[in-house]
Amino acid sequence: MEQNKLLDIKVDYVFKRIFGENEDIFIDFVNKILYLENENKIISAQFINTEMNKNSLLDKSSRFDVLAHLNDGSYLNIEVQMCCTHEYDKRCLYYWAKLYENQLKKGEDYNLLRPAICIHVLNFKLFNEKDSFLTKLNVVDMETQKIFSNDFQIIFLEVPKPLKASYNELANWMRFLKGAQKEEIIAMGNPVILKAQEKLEYLSHDPETRAYYDSRQKYLHDYATEIRYREEKGRQEGRQEGVEVVAKNLILKGMPIDFVASVTNLSMEEIKKISEN
């Protein structure tokens, strides 16, 4: 990796160093995602999970999310995900449920619960049926479309999706996440995005940060490779199991072994073993 190349902001460790250590950057990003303006804007945030160490970079259970308690009482968690994992939808719901549940201690009243918002920044396409990079989920009455509770929000930002001609503030943040050039960021006219870019440049030239980044990126690459291997292995095992079911059904119908072999491409030994079970 070239020493002057900027780090990828979508690597969770780098994302947390910028959005989880700079309150003004975090607040501007969140306000643009939630479309909060004027008196509804988030004006302060208390970061909750600020600890990071080299060992956790290679820990499978480690999550470099940005978790904050907002001035309106809400709890907000931002997660960056580089690749789609198995049953990601259930994973998202589980993380939201834990963010909501963990607000209460044993015996405390439900009226102490505050809105829980989960934002997922994705480096892959999750909703292929739509073009928009922004998806907001809530719990609604399926007949009237009335929102059941404002305590529930799950939001997805799909970075790979095209921005088209959109130049609103959120689209500009998406350009930053995509790796926009500094000249383009300056032209946006948002000093907070420019500050985020300068923080990224600083981290990119810091030897210790780059070493941590390289370790984390290697882990994420190995993890993604393992996920793909397991999924492919599962598909192959599923196909093999399906072939064996077909073979067994043909055998039960009294078909000759050589015919079963020609249909399933199984060896004579495999077919004999299936017929004996």
C-alpha positions, 0 to 999 in steps of 0.5 A: 500500500502506498504511504500517501494513499488515504485510508478507506473510510468504510473500514470500521476502525477508520470510521470510528476514529473520525465519526466516533471521536469528533462530536461535530462531525458525528452530529452533522452526519446524523442530522443530514441522515435524519433530515433534522432541522432548526429546533429538532436538530441534534446539538450534542452527543455523548459517545458511549463505547470509546475504547479501542485497542490493537487486540480488539482489531483481530477479535471476531467478536469486536464491533467498532460501532459508534454508539452515542446518547443524544441530547433528545434522549435517543440512543443511536448506533452507527455500524459500517459493514463491508460485506453482506453476511448470512441473515443480515436482516435478522442481525440488524433487528437483533442489534436494534433490540439490544440497543433498546433493551439495554436501556433498562435495568432490572425492575425499571419502568418501561416509560424510561425507554427512549428511541433507539436508532440504528444506522447501517453504512453498507459497502454493498447493495442490500435492496436491489429492488430500489435505486435510492441509497437511503432506506428508512424502516419503521413499524407501521400499521400495514393498512393505514401506514400509520407509524406504531412507535417512533422509538423504532428506526433502522436506517441503511445507507448503501454506498455503492449505489449511484447518487445521480444528480443529487447534491443535497447535504446527505449526498455530499456525505455519501460522496465523502464515504465513496472517496471524493477528491479534496477539490470536490469536498471543498466545492461542497461548501460544508466545513464539517465534511472538509474537517472530516476529510482533513482528519482522514488525511491526518490518520492516513499519514500516521504510522501507528494508525496505518499499522492498525488499519492494515491489521484490521483490513487484513482481518476483514478481508480474511473474514469476508473470504471465510464467509464466501467459502462457507456459503459456497460450501453450503450450496455445494453440500445442498446440491449434493444432498439434493442429488442423493435424494433424487438417487434414492427416489429412483432406487426406490422406484426400482430403476437400474443402478446404471440408469441412476448413475447416468441421471445423477452423475454419482459413482456406482459405489455412491449409489450402492451406499445410498441404496444400503441406507 
